Amino acid sequence: MKKSLLSLVFVAVFGLTATASTPIDGEKKEVKVSESTVTWKGYKVTGSHYGSINLKSGHLEMNGKNLTGGEFVVDMTSITVNDLEAGKGKEKLEGHLQSADFFGVENNPTSKLVFTSVKSMNNNSYTVTGNLTIKGITKPVTLVVSMFENKATATIKIDRTKFDIKYGSGSFFDDLGDKAIYDDFDLVVDLAL
């Protein structure tokens, strides 16, 4: 009797715990934007720069424990440079990145990623295809999303010239020498759910 009662208590406790942490079918898991980070890194012939951008909103769509979709909006007006100190070109570079030469944030204050296809690679990782919109231009991108409990991470390489960001690109301008900026930049996204 004691053994049966103990077994029932064990099943009830762990059954409720599993149910509480398992998303229901079709659940949208809102991203905690204040606890999430989006970092960028851009490359030039003479080095690189890196910084961050604030996530404005986002959610992942779940079917049970499986990722099925998602959508994210980034506040492009929040772009910052983290590898330079104030007064050492930081403000100038941030202003240039916000200008029409790069992201044109006055007319395009947000960028957006909408998942269009999600394929499971294993228990925690997914190959995701989505539509990325930057400067009002939408192009398909592919990335890998890894999920662990209440966190999700992704790294994506983006060709800026596909979004009409051609400033300093050796693909479009000759004789840039060591002032050339590479077309690809990286985004690393760490989401808190």
C-alpha positions, 0 to 999 in steps of 0.5 A, a space after each residue: 500500500 505504501 509503495 503504491 501510494 508513493 508511486 502515485 505521488 511520484 507520478 502526480 508530481 512528475 506528471 504535473 511538472 512535465 505538463 507545466 513545462 511542455 508547451 501545448 499544441 500551437 502555443 506561441 512562446 513570447 520572447 522576453 525582449 529585455 533578456 534577449 540579445 542580438 549582436 552583429 559583426 561586420 568585416 572590412 579589409 583592415 579589421 571588423 566592428 561589432 555591436 548590438 541591436 535591440 529586439 522589439 518583439 518576437 515569438 516562437 510557435 511550438 507544437 508540443 516540444 517542436 518548433 514550427 514557426 516564429 516571427 521577430 522584429 528588430 529596432 534598427 534605430 537602436 544599433 550600437 557599436 560596442 568595440 569603440 569607446 565614446 569619442 573615438 569614432 563610436 558616434 560617427 560609425 553609429 550615425 553612418 550605420 543608421 544613415 541611407 548608406 547602410 540601414 536608412 533607419 529614418 525610413 526603415 526603423 525596423 527589420 523583420 524575420 518571419 519563419 516560412 519553413 522549419 525542419 528538425 535536425 535533431 531534438 534541439 536543432 532546426 533548419 529554418 528558412 525565413 523571409 528577412 526584411 531589411 530596408 523594405 526589401 524581403 529576401 529568403 534566408 536560412 539559419 540554424 536555431 538551437 533550443 534548450 529549455 527556455 533559451 533559443 540561439 541562432 547565427 546567421 550570415 547576411 549578404 548586405 548587398 541583397 538589401 541594397 546596402 552597397 556602401 564600400 562594397 568591392 562587389 560594386 565599387 573599384 579601387 576601394 583598397 583597404 577601405 573595402 567593407 565585406 558584403 557579409 555580416 554576422 548576426 548572433 541571436 540569443 533569445 530568452 523565452 
